[in-house]
Amino acid sequence: MRILVVGAGATGGYFGARLAQAGRDVTFLVRAERAERLRQKGLRIIGLGEETVLAPHLVQAGEIESPFDLVLLSVKATGLEQAVVDMAPAVGLDTLIVPVLNGLHHIDLLSARFGSDAVLGGVAKVMTTVDAEGDIVRLADIQSLRYGARRGTVPARLAELDGALGDAGFSAGLSTDIDREMWSKWVFIASVSAVTCLMRGAVGEVAAVPKGAAFAEAVVGECASVAAAAGHSVPDAAKQQTLASVTALGSPMTSSLYRDLTDGRATEVEHVFGDLVERAHRFNVSVPLLELVTMHLRVHENRLKNARPM
């Protein structure tokens, strides 16, 4: 399969690089600034004793000449709408799209543009970040990719897709209930982000103060209650793992949303929290803590918007 990876950041850059290392036909769709850096330095993965440098095949918006078989969409939600415009020439009648964004809002947008059967569900789990030099830094040995047909859809070429993504240096596999897996990840991401953003500290710092763990448990409870009301209850094992993650004493864990907040960048507030709160209201689920973190982050977004030059 010809694979187009949209975005060469912490997630797309990592999985795309692994696929390229495994001999797959991989092209990265990137912005001009990122393309220049990658051409100068290569696509670099460092950390945990690794130092990999690849010379990636790159295209920019307007340079795609024919459809690809698979589009792996890995941009942040804040860049989703532009990414959809840029990748549109790569989507043909038989193209499959595997998005690995946080939340679920992107599924509706992609399905409306490209058709429901073309859009699979996807869940990426990887602990990486991009440093000031543009290198992808591994923070932990977590690297898995799950994908599958969403309920009510009948995508073609699933076996071919599985063969293209499998055996490429990371855990990969077809899911029999990708909707539930996407909701479970949403609960995890929202829980870690709410705890760290509201308290402005790492998980371990919050757990170390009186009632910090109880606060974190209440956040998980709210997130899980929305998933259950939507018909996608988080499995007990996944819920317990999320609870353990957000209450671990000494844990340095934060979320990418927290890092964006503390670094003064735009956040994925509407896709991670705004959409989740809206769904909670639709199902008459009480989520005061999620409403609070949504308000907190919207104040941050308004501050950024007002600070931009006219």
C-alpha positions as CSV (number, residue, x, y, z in Angstrom):
1,M,0.0,0.0,0.0
2,R,1.1,3.6,-0.7
3,I,0.9,5.3,2.7
4,L,0.5,9.0,3.2
5,V,1.2,10.2,6.8
6,V,-0.3,13.6,7.4
7,G,1.9,15.3,9.9
8,A,5.5,14.3,11.0
9,G,5.3,15.3,14.6
10,A,5.5,13.2,17.8
11,T,2.9,10.6,16.7
12,G,2.8,10.6,12.9
13,G,6.6,11.1,12.6
14,Y,7.2,8.2,14.9
15,F,4.8,5.6,13.4
16,G,5.6,6.8,9.8
17,A,9.4,6.4,10.5
18,R,8.8,2.9,11.8
19,L,6.8,2.0,8.7
20,A,9.5,3.4,6.5
21,Q,12.2,1.5,8.4
22,A,10.1,-1.7,7.7
23,G,10.2,-1.1,4.0
24,R,6.8,0.3,3.5
25,D,6.1,3.0,0.8
26,V,5.6,6.0,3.1
27,T,5.3,9.7,2.2
28,F,4.8,12.5,4.8
29,L,2.5,15.5,4.1
30,V,4.1,18.4,6.0
31,R,4.1,22.2,6.2
32,A,6.9,24.2,4.6
33,E,8.8,24.9,7.8
34,R,8.7,21.2,8.9
35,A,9.7,20.1,5.4
36,E,12.8,22.4,5.4
37,R,14.0,21.1,8.8
38,L,13.5,17.4,7.8
39,R,15.4,17.9,4.6
40,Q,18.3,19.5,6.5
41,K,18.5,17.1,9.4
42,G,16.5,14.1,8.5
43,L,13.7,12.6,10.5
44,R,15.3,11.9,13.8
45,I,14.1,9.6,16.7
46,I,16.1,9.8,19.9
47,G,15.7,8.8,23.5
48,L,15.8,5.5,25.5
49,G,19.1,4.8,23.9
50,E,18.0,5.2,20.3
51,E,19.3,7.6,17.7
52,T,17.6,6.9,14.3
53,V,18.0,9.2,11.3
54,L,15.9,8.7,8.2
55,A,15.7,10.7,4.9
56,P,11.9,10.8,4.5
57,H,9.9,11.2,1.3
58,L,8.0,14.5,1.7
59,V,5.2,16.4,0.0
60,Q,3.6,19.7,0.8
61,A,0.1,21.0,0.2
62,G,-0.6,21.2,-3.5
63,E,2.0,18.7,-4.5
64,I,-0.1,15.5,-4.3
65,E,-0.6,14.1,-7.8
66,S,-2.5,10.9,-7.3
67,P,-4.5,9.1,-4.6
68,F,-2.9,7.0,-1.9
69,D,-4.1,3.6,-0.6
70,L,-3.9,4.6,3.1
71,V,-3.9,8.0,4.8
72,L,-2.6,8.0,8.4
73,L,-3.9,11.2,9.9
74,S,-1.9,12.3,12.9
75,V,-2.2,16.1,13.2
76,K,-3.4,17.8,16.4
77,A,-7.1,18.7,16.4
78,T,-6.2,22.4,16.1
79,G,-4.8,21.7,12.6
80,L,-7.5,19.3,11.5
81,E,-9.6,21.5,9.2
82,Q,-6.5,22.6,7.2
83,A,-5.2,19.1,7.1
84,V,-8.5,17.8,5.6
85,V,-8.1,20.4,2.8
86,D,-4.5,19.6,2.2
87,M,-4.9,15.8,2.1
88,A,-8.1,15.7,0.0
89,P,-6.2,15.1,-3.3
90,A,-4.7,11.9,-1.7
91,V,-8.2,10.4,-1.1
92,G,-9.5,8.3,-4.0
93,L,-12.4,5.9,-4.3
94,D,-10.5,3.0,-2.6
95,T,-8.5,5.1,0.0
96,L,-8.7,4.2,3.7
97,I,-8.2,6.9,6.3
98,V,-6.9,6.0,9.8
99,P,-7.1,9.0,12.1
100,V,-5.4,8.9,15.5
101,L,-6.5,12.2,16.9
102,N,-7.9,12.7,20.4
103,G,-11.6,12.7,21.0
104,L,-14.2,11.8,18.4
105,H,-15.1,15.1,16.7
106,H,-12.8,14.4,13.8
107,I,-14.7,11.3,12.9
108,D,-17.8,13.3,12.0
109,L,-15.8,15.9,10.0
110,L,-13.9,13.2,8.0
111,S,-17.0,11.1,7.3
112,A,-18.9,14.1,6.0
113,R,-16.1,15.0,3.6
114,F,-14.9,11.5,2.5
115,G,-17.7,9.1,3.3
116,S,-18.2,6.9,6.4
117,D,-16.8,3.7,4.9
118,A,-13.5,5.4,4.1
119,V,-12.9,6.5,7.7
120,L,-11.8,3.8,10.1
121,G,-11.4,4.3,13.9
122,G,-7.9,4.5,15.2
123,V,-6.1,4.6,18.5
124,A,-2.4,5.4,18.8
125,K,-0.5,5.0,22.1
126,V,3.0,6.4,22.1
127,M,4.9,8.5,24.6
128,T,6.9,10.9,22.5
129,T,7.4,14.6,22.1
130,V,9.1,16.9,19.6
131,D,12.0,18.9,21.1
132,A,13.3,22.4,20.2
133,E,15.6,20.8,17.5
134,G,12.6,19.1,15.8
135,D,13.7,15.7,16.9
136,I,11.1,13.1,18.0
137,V,12.0,12.1,21.6
138,R,10.9,8.8,23.1
139,L,9.8,9.2,26.7
140,A,8.7,5.6,27.4
141,D,8.6,2.3,25.7
142,I,4.9,2.6,24.6
143,Q,4.1,2.1,20.9
144,S,0.9,0.6,19.7
145,L,-1.6,1.3,16.9
146,R,-5.1,-0.1,16.8
147,Y,-7.6,0.4,13.9
148,G,-10.8,-1.1,12.7
149,A,-14.3,-0.6,11.2
150,R,-16.6,1.7,13.2
151,R,-20.1,0.5,13.9
152,G,-22.3,0.8,10.9
153,T,-19.5,1.0,8.4
154,V,-18.2,-1.6,5.9
155,P,-14.7,-0.5,4.8
156,A,-12.9,-2.5,2.1
157,R,-9.3,-3.8,2.1
158,L,-9.1,-4.3,5.9
159,A,-6.9,-7.4,5.6
160,E,-4.6,-5.5,3.2
161,L,-4.4,-2.6,5.6
162,D,-3.6,-4.9,8.5
163,G,-0.8,-6.4,6.5
164,A,0.6,-3.0,5.6
165,L,0.7,-1.8,9.3
166,G,1.7,-5.0,11.0
167,D,5.2,-6.2,11.7
168,A,6.7,-2.8,11.5
169,G,8.5,-2.4,14.8
170,F,5.4,-1.5,16.9
171,S,2.4,-3.3,18.2
172,A,-0.4,-3.1,15.6
173,G,-3.7,-4.9,15.1
174,L,-7.3,-4.8,14.0
175,S,-9.9,-4.1,16.7
176,T,-13.3,-5.8,16.9
177,D,-14.7,-2.8,18.7
178,I,-12.7,0.3,17.8
179,D,-15.4,2.6,19.0
180,R,-15.1,1.4,22.5
181,E,-11.3,1.6,22.3
182,M,-11.5,5.2,21.1
183,W,-13.8,6.1,23.9
184,S,-11.5,4.4,26.4
185,K,-8.6,6.5,25.2
186,W,-10.7,9.6,25.3
187,V,-11.5,8.9,28.9
188,F,-7.8,8.4,29.7
189,I,-6.6,11.6,27.8
190,A,-9.4,13.7,29.3
191,S,-8.7,12.4,32.8
192,V,-5.0,13.0,32.7
193,S,-5.4,16.4,31.1
194,A,-8.1,17.6,33.5
195,V,-6.2,16.6,36.5
196,T,-2.9,18.2,35.4
197,C,-4.4,21.3,33.8
198,L,-6.7,22.2,36.6
199,M,-4.0,21.7,39.3
200,R,-1.2,22.9,37.1
201,G,1.1,20.0,38.1
202,A,2.1,16.5,37.2
203,V,0.0,13.5,38.4
204,G,2.4,12.8,41.2
205,E,2.3,16.3,42.5
206,V,-1.5,16.3,42.6
207,A,-1.6,12.9,44.3
208,A,0.8,14.1,47.0
209,V,-1.6,16.7,48.4
210,P,-4.6,16.1,50.7
211,K,-7.6,14.9,48.7
212,G,-5.6,15.1,45.4
213,A,-6.2,11.4,44.6
214,A,-9.9,11.7,45.4
215,F,-10.1,14.7,43.1
216,A,-8.5,12.6,40.3
217,E,-10.8,9.7,40.9
218,A,-13.8,12.0,40.6
219,V,-12.5,13.3,37.3
220,V,-12.2,9.7,36.0
221,G,-15.7,9.0,37.2
222,E,-17.2,11.9,35.2
223,C,-15.3,11.0,32.0
224,A,-16.3,7.3,32.3
225,S,-20.0,8.2,33.0
226,V,-20.2,10.1,29.7
227,A,-18.7,7.1,27.8
228,A,-21.3,4.8,29.5
229,A,-24.2,7.1,28.6
230,A,-23.0,7.0,25.0
231,G,-23.2,3.2,25.0
232,H,-19.4,2.6,25.1
233,S,-18.7,1.8,28.7
234,V,-14.9,1.7,29.5
235,P,-13.9,-1.9,30.3
236,D,-13.1,-2.4,34.0
237,A,-9.4,-3.2,33.3
238,A,-9.0,0.0,31.3
239,K,-10.8,2.1,33.9
240,Q,-8.6,0.7,36.7
241,Q,-5.5,1.5,34.6
242,T,-6.7,5.1,34.1
243,L,-7.4,5.4,37.9
244,A,-4.0,4.0,38.7
245,S,-2.3,6.4,36.2
246,V,-3.9,9.6,37.6
247,T,-3.4,8.8,41.2
248,A,0.2,7.4,41.2
249,L,2.4,9.0,43.8
250,G,5.7,10.4,42.4
251,S,4.5,10.1,38.8
252,P,5.9,12.7,36.4
253,M,3.0,12.1,34.0
254,T,1.4,15.1,32.2
255,S,-0.5,15.3,29.0
256,S,0.3,17.0,25.7
257,L,-2.6,19.3,26.4
258,Y,-1.0,20.3,29.7
259,R,2.3,20.9,28.0
260,D,0.7,23.1,25.4
261,L,-1.1,25.1,28.1
262,T,2.0,25.7,30.2
263,D,4.1,26.6,27.2
264,G,1.5,29.2,26.1
265,R,0.3,27.4,23.0
266,A,-3.2,26.7,21.7
267,T,-4.8,23.6,23.2
268,E,-7.2,20.9,22.0
269,V,-9.8,22.1,24.5
270,E,-12.8,21.9,22.2
271,H,-12.0,18.4,20.9
272,V,-11.0,16.9,24.2
273,F,-13.3,18.7,26.6
274,G,-15.9,20.9,24.8
275,D,-17.2,18.0,22.8
276,L,-17.2,15.7,25.8
277,V,-19.2,18.2,27.9
278,E,-21.6,18.7,25.1
279,R,-22.2,15.0,24.9
280,A,-22.6,14.8,28.7
281,H,-25.4,17.5,28.5
282,R,-27.0,15.6,25.7
283,F,-27.2,12.5,27.9
284,N,-28.1,14.5,31.1
285,V,-24.9,13.5,32.8
286,S,-23.5,15.8,35.5
287,V,-19.9,16.8,34.9
288,P,-19.0,19.8,37.0
289,L,-15.3,19.1,36.9
290,L,-15.2,18.7,33.2
291,E,-17.2,22.0,32.8
292,L,-14.6,23.7,35.1
293,V,-11.6,22.5,33.1
294,T,-13.3,23.5,29.8
295,M,-13.9,27.0,31.2
296,H,-10.4,27.2,32.4
297,L,-8.9,26.3,29.1
298,R,-11.3,28.6,27.1
299,V,-10.0,31.5,29.2
300,H,-6.5,30.5,28.1
301,E,-7.6,30.3,24.4
302,N,-9.2,33.7,24.6
303,R,-6.1,35.2,26.1
304,L,-4.0,33.8,23.2
305,K,-6.5,35.1,20.7
306,N,-6.6,38.6,22.2
307,A,-2.8,38.7,22.3
308,R,-2.4,38.0,18.6
309,P,-1.6,41.0,16.4
310,M,-4.5,42.2,14.3
